[in-house]
Amino acid sequence: MRHALILGGKRVRPFLTYSVGAICAAPEQVLDRAAAAIECIHAYSLVHDDLPAMDDDDLRRGQPTCHRAFDEATAILAGDALQTLAFELLSTPQPELRAERQLLMLQVLAYASGSRGMCGGQALDLAATNAQLSEAELEQVHVLKTGALITAAVQLAVLAGSDDAQQYYDDFTDFATWLGLAFQVQDDILDVTSSTETLGKTNGKDVAANKSTYVQLLGLKGAQAKLTQLHQKALQALHRIPYNTQLLENFAEQLLNRDY
């Protein structure tokens, strides 16, 4: 569990939880648990995605994947335990948080993690191997597989925030949805333009596995144009929120221009 959770990584989801939570005046103690929970879910998903039955990867964040460092059975159990730890963290009573809000936060994380979120997206992704997806079908895969947990990270933060912030829940959700999809488009671009050493994971895996990607579907220039379009949609959602969201704008800029 430590190998999977503390190995490194960009910490995109916890950063969003803390940043949006600060904007929405959420108590820091509540954000600590929400950020840890979202990262536990993300780490568990990577452990399971890397297994031979899924993507069969040897590297994650520049280190051996969990099943390579230990064995497959240990990796499965570590992933399962990280998933349950997330809900233990989020369900622990917190005096700073009203019970009805805490229940909504649990529902958000469960929804984003399950068949209508991350797991459903992974199932669609596996089913699409050796198949040509339309752009709409590919978007549906990634809205669920990658975007759902990024959106949940933002939604948890808003729910932990002030009563006033709740009226902008949908605007924050739109921002996170477009950002999550743009994040995946950039991943597809990096898979063909960056090296294994820079990425910290094996490059070219999607092409080798004959999976549909935005680069394969739209070409490199088309995928870059799609990335720009999604970035602008994310910024437009932020501009509807009458708080200081400059940090989120800067983060989106950095995230979508990364090289790993």
C-alpha positions as CSV (number, residue, x, y, z in Angstrom):
1,M,0.0,0.0,0.0
2,R,2.8,2.4,0.8
3,H,4.6,1.5,-2.4
4,A,1.5,2.5,-4.4
5,L,0.5,5.5,-2.4
6,I,3.8,7.2,-1.6
7,L,5.8,6.4,-4.7
8,G,5.4,9.9,-6.1
9,G,3.2,11.3,-8.8
10,K,1.7,14.6,-9.7
11,R,-0.9,14.7,-6.9
12,V,-3.4,16.4,-9.3
13,R,-6.5,15.3,-7.5
14,P,-5.4,16.2,-3.9
15,F,-4.1,19.6,-5.2
16,L,-7.5,20.3,-6.7
17,T,-9.3,19.3,-3.5
18,Y,-7.1,21.6,-1.4
19,S,-7.2,24.5,-3.9
20,V,-10.9,24.4,-4.5
21,G,-11.6,23.8,-0.8
22,A,-9.6,26.9,0.1
23,I,-11.6,29.0,-2.4
24,C,-14.8,27.6,-0.9
25,A,-13.7,28.2,2.8
26,A,-13.7,24.6,3.7
27,P,-12.0,23.5,7.0
28,E,-8.5,22.2,6.4
29,Q,-9.1,19.1,8.6
30,V,-11.9,18.1,6.3
31,L,-9.8,18.7,3.2
32,D,-7.0,16.5,4.7
33,R,-9.3,13.5,4.8
34,A,-10.9,14.2,1.4
35,A,-7.6,14.7,-0.3
36,A,-6.2,11.5,1.2
37,A,-9.3,9.6,0.3
38,I,-9.2,10.7,-3.4
39,E,-5.5,9.8,-3.6
40,C,-6.1,6.4,-2.1
41,I,-8.7,5.7,-4.8
42,H,-6.4,6.9,-7.5
43,A,-3.5,4.8,-6.2
44,Y,-5.6,1.7,-6.0
45,S,-6.9,2.2,-9.6
46,L,-3.3,2.4,-10.8
47,V,-2.2,-0.8,-9.0
48,H,-5.1,-2.7,-10.6
49,D,-4.7,-1.0,-14.0
50,D,-1.1,-2.1,-14.2
51,L,-1.9,-5.8,-13.5
52,P,-1.3,-8.4,-16.3
53,A,-5.0,-8.9,-16.7
54,M,-5.4,-5.1,-17.5
55,D,-2.6,-3.0,-19.0
56,D,0.3,-5.3,-18.0
57,D,2.7,-2.5,-17.1
58,D,6.2,-2.9,-15.6
59,L,6.8,0.8,-14.7
60,R,4.8,3.3,-12.7
61,R,6.2,6.7,-11.7
62,G,9.7,5.5,-12.7
63,Q,9.6,2.5,-10.4
64,P,8.5,-1.1,-10.7
65,T,4.7,-1.5,-10.6
66,C,3.2,-3.0,-7.4
67,H,2.9,-6.5,-8.9
68,R,6.5,-6.4,-10.1
69,A,7.9,-5.1,-6.8
70,F,5.9,-7.8,-4.9
71,D,3.5,-10.2,-6.7
72,E,0.1,-10.2,-8.3
73,A,-1.8,-11.4,-5.2
74,T,-0.2,-8.8,-3.0
75,A,-0.9,-6.1,-5.6
76,I,-4.6,-7.0,-5.8
77,L,-4.9,-7.0,-2.0
78,A,-3.1,-3.7,-1.7
79,G,-5.4,-2.1,-4.2
80,D,-8.5,-3.5,-2.4
81,A,-7.2,-2.2,0.9
82,L,-6.4,1.3,-0.4
83,Q,-10.0,1.5,-1.8
84,T,-11.5,0.6,1.6
85,L,-9.1,3.0,3.4
86,A,-10.5,5.8,1.3
87,F,-14.0,5.3,2.6
88,E,-12.8,4.8,6.1
89,L,-11.1,8.2,5.9
90,L,-14.1,10.0,4.4
91,S,-16.7,8.4,6.8
92,T,-14.9,9.1,10.0
93,P,-17.0,11.6,12.0
94,Q,-15.8,15.2,11.7
95,P,-17.2,17.9,14.0
96,E,-16.4,20.6,11.4
97,L,-18.7,18.9,8.8
98,R,-22.5,18.5,8.9
99,A,-23.6,14.8,8.6
100,E,-25.7,15.4,5.5
101,R,-22.7,17.0,3.7
102,Q,-20.5,14.1,4.7
103,L,-23.0,11.6,3.3
104,L,-23.1,13.5,0.0
105,M,-19.3,13.4,-0.1
106,L,-19.3,9.6,0.4
107,Q,-21.9,9.3,-2.4
108,V,-19.8,11.5,-4.7
109,L,-16.7,9.3,-4.2
110,A,-18.5,6.0,-4.5
111,Y,-20.3,7.2,-7.7
112,A,-17.0,8.4,-9.3
113,S,-15.2,5.1,-8.4
114,G,-17.8,2.6,-9.6
115,S,-19.5,1.4,-12.7
116,R,-20.8,4.9,-13.6
117,G,-17.4,6.3,-13.1
118,M,-13.8,5.1,-13.1
119,C,-14.5,1.3,-13.2
120,G,-17.1,1.7,-15.9
121,G,-14.6,3.7,-18.0
122,Q,-11.9,1.1,-17.6
123,A,-14.4,-1.6,-18.7
124,L,-15.2,0.5,-21.8
125,D,-11.5,1.0,-22.5
126,L,-10.8,-2.7,-22.3
127,A,-13.8,-3.5,-24.5
128,A,-12.5,-1.0,-27.1
129,T,-9.2,-2.7,-27.7
130,N,-8.7,-3.5,-31.4
131,A,-11.9,-1.5,-32.1
132,Q,-12.2,1.9,-33.8
133,L,-14.2,4.3,-31.6
134,S,-15.9,7.5,-32.7
135,E,-14.8,10.8,-31.0
136,A,-18.0,10.7,-28.9
137,E,-17.4,7.1,-27.8
138,L,-13.8,7.9,-26.9
139,E,-14.9,11.0,-24.9
140,Q,-17.3,8.8,-23.0
141,V,-14.5,6.4,-22.1
142,H,-12.3,9.1,-20.7
143,V,-15.0,11.2,-19.0
144,L,-15.5,8.1,-16.9
145,K,-12.1,6.5,-16.7
146,T,-10.0,9.6,-16.1
147,G,-12.4,12.5,-15.6
148,A,-14.7,11.1,-13.0
149,L,-12.1,11.1,-10.2
150,I,-10.8,14.5,-11.1
151,T,-14.4,15.8,-11.0
152,A,-15.0,14.1,-7.7
153,A,-11.8,15.7,-6.2
154,V,-13.4,19.2,-7.0
155,Q,-16.9,18.2,-5.9
156,L,-15.7,16.9,-2.5
157,A,-14.0,20.3,-1.9
158,V,-17.1,22.3,-2.7
159,L,-19.3,20.1,-0.5
160,A,-16.8,20.7,2.3
161,G,-17.1,24.4,1.8
162,S,-19.4,27.2,2.9
163,D,-23.1,27.4,2.3
164,D,-22.5,30.2,-0.2
165,A,-20.1,28.1,-2.2
166,Q,-22.8,25.4,-2.9
167,Q,-24.5,27.6,-5.5
168,Y,-21.4,27.3,-7.7
169,Y,-21.2,23.5,-7.4
170,D,-22.2,23.0,-11.1
171,D,-19.7,25.6,-12.3
172,F,-16.9,23.9,-10.4
173,T,-18.1,20.6,-11.8
174,D,-18.0,21.9,-15.3
175,F,-14.5,23.2,-14.8
176,A,-13.3,19.8,-13.5
177,T,-15.1,17.8,-16.3
178,W,-13.4,19.8,-19.0
179,L,-10.0,19.8,-17.2
180,G,-10.2,16.0,-16.7
181,L,-10.9,15.4,-20.4
182,A,-8.1,17.8,-21.4
183,F,-5.8,16.0,-19.1
184,Q,-6.4,12.7,-20.9
185,V,-5.9,14.3,-24.3
186,Q,-2.6,15.6,-23.1
187,D,-1.8,12.0,-21.9
188,D,-2.5,10.7,-25.4
189,I,-0.2,13.3,-26.9
190,L,2.6,12.6,-24.5
191,D,2.3,8.8,-25.1
192,V,3.6,9.4,-28.7
193,T,5.8,12.5,-28.1
194,S,7.6,11.8,-24.8
195,S,10.0,9.1,-23.7
196,T,9.7,6.4,-21.2
197,E,12.3,8.0,-19.0
198,T,10.4,11.4,-18.9
199,L,7.0,9.8,-18.5
200,G,8.1,7.4,-15.7
201,K,6.0,4.7,-17.5
202,T,6.2,2.9,-20.7
203,N,5.5,5.1,-23.7
204,G,3.7,3.9,-26.8
205,K,1.6,1.4,-24.8
206,D,-1.7,2.5,-26.3
207,V,-0.5,2.3,-29.8
208,A,1.1,-1.2,-29.1
209,A,-2.2,-2.3,-27.6
210,N,-4.2,-1.0,-30.5
211,K,-6.4,1.3,-28.4
212,S,-8.2,4.3,-29.7
213,T,-6.6,7.6,-28.7
214,Y,-7.2,11.2,-29.5
215,V,-3.9,11.2,-31.5
216,Q,-4.9,8.1,-33.4
217,L,-8.4,9.5,-34.1
218,L,-7.6,13.2,-34.8
219,G,-3.9,13.2,-35.6
220,L,-1.3,15.0,-33.5
221,K,-2.3,18.5,-34.6
222,G,-6.0,17.6,-34.2
223,A,-5.4,16.3,-30.7
224,Q,-3.5,19.5,-29.8
225,A,-6.4,21.6,-31.2
226,K,-8.8,19.5,-29.1
227,L,-6.6,20.1,-26.0
228,T,-6.8,23.9,-26.6
229,Q,-10.6,23.8,-27.0
230,L,-11.1,21.8,-23.8
231,H,-8.7,24.1,-21.9
232,Q,-10.8,27.1,-23.0
233,K,-14.0,25.5,-21.9
234,A,-12.5,24.8,-18.4
235,L,-11.5,28.5,-18.1
236,Q,-14.9,29.7,-19.2
237,A,-16.5,27.6,-16.4
238,L,-14.1,29.2,-13.9
239,H,-15.0,32.7,-15.1
240,R,-18.6,32.1,-14.0
241,I,-17.5,31.8,-10.4
242,P,-17.2,35.1,-8.5
243,Y,-14.3,34.0,-6.4
244,N,-10.5,34.4,-7.0
245,T,-9.8,31.3,-9.1
246,Q,-6.4,32.5,-10.5
247,L,-4.6,29.6,-8.8
248,L,-6.8,27.1,-10.7
249,E,-6.3,28.9,-13.9
250,N,-2.5,28.8,-13.4
251,F,-2.7,25.1,-12.5
252,A,-4.7,24.2,-15.6
253,E,-2.1,26.0,-17.7
254,Q,0.8,24.1,-16.1
255,L,-1.0,20.8,-16.1
256,L,-2.0,20.9,-19.8
257,N,1.5,22.0,-20.9
258,R,3.4,19.3,-18.9
259,D,5.9,16.9,-20.5
260,Y,5.2,13.9,-18.2
